Amino acid sequence: MNDDQRHGPFRDAHQDIKSSQIKPDTPQARSPAYRLAFADPDFLCRDELRPVRLQLELLKPQLEMDERGIETTVVMFGGARIPAPGETARSAALNDMSRYYEEARKFACLITERSVSTGCTRDVVVTGGGPGVMEAGNRGAAEAGGCSIGLNIVLPHEQVPNAYITPELCFNFHYFGIRKMHFLIRAKAIAVFPGGFGTMDELFESLTLIQTGRMEQVPVLLFGESFWREVVNWDALAHAGTIAREDLDLFRFVETAEEAMAVIDGWAYEGKRGDIPGR
């Protein structure tokens, strides 16, 4: 589709932006009021424009992924502080967890080998785009010769896009809520590695959406049973009655990439696709 077909009989907005940059040096032309509304960052960042910014953050990645034909994804959550083997960690405990970096890398590689056979339209690895487990996921996908998605977010620390994300699929967000929607809106499986507050938030958000029927039941794989049983007393939640005993079946503990693949391959669920958040 050429530009004329895309814009029809109307003048291209890009052309007007360029034209508006050539203006007379007058008080009127210098006034912020004279700026084109869609090319005025001060206007777009007003509190009253928050609904518009939310819509833009939803639409930009959505349109880009639709244009590339991406249908389904495999989501990888995990700690930004978990180092690759041989890297210097902040503590001995974190250094011991470098094995999860390797399992994440291997898991992403195995998933992406399948994704490549679909032309990178199905089972595309998606991570939070940062270091640690996120880097391992994008790295494994790159090593398998496929593409992967990075959903970055502006933070004061620990969130610089890693070097393994497919550049055209490296997105940046201001709103956590919209970022979460893009994590799950195409998800076919969710792999969760040890992590901190962010990982916990993403895990429990996913489990809540599945538990309440707001999204379809997909495999939720928790890597490292000993870690997850130590940080969350799952049985106590069921014993107290704050969750149902059957809610413990919403996830599976796994230790290796191969074990995770076996769970995904053996996964089956009955019924119709549930509502996906935002649809």
Secondary structure, 3 states (H helix, E strand, C coil): CCHHHHHCCCCCHHHHHHHHCCCCCCHHHHCHHHCCHHHCHHHHCCHHHHHHHHHHHHHHHHHHHHHCCCCCEEEEECCCCCCCCCCCCCCHHHHHCHHHHHHHHHHHHHHHHHHHCCCCCCCEEEECCCCCHHHHHHHHHHHCCCCEEEEEECCCCCCCCCCCCCHHHEEEECCHHHHHHHHHCCEEEEEECCCCHHHHHHHHHHHHHHHCCCCCCCCEEEECHHHHHHHCCHHHHHHHCCCCHHHHHHCEEECCHHHHHHHHHCCCCCCCCCCCCCC
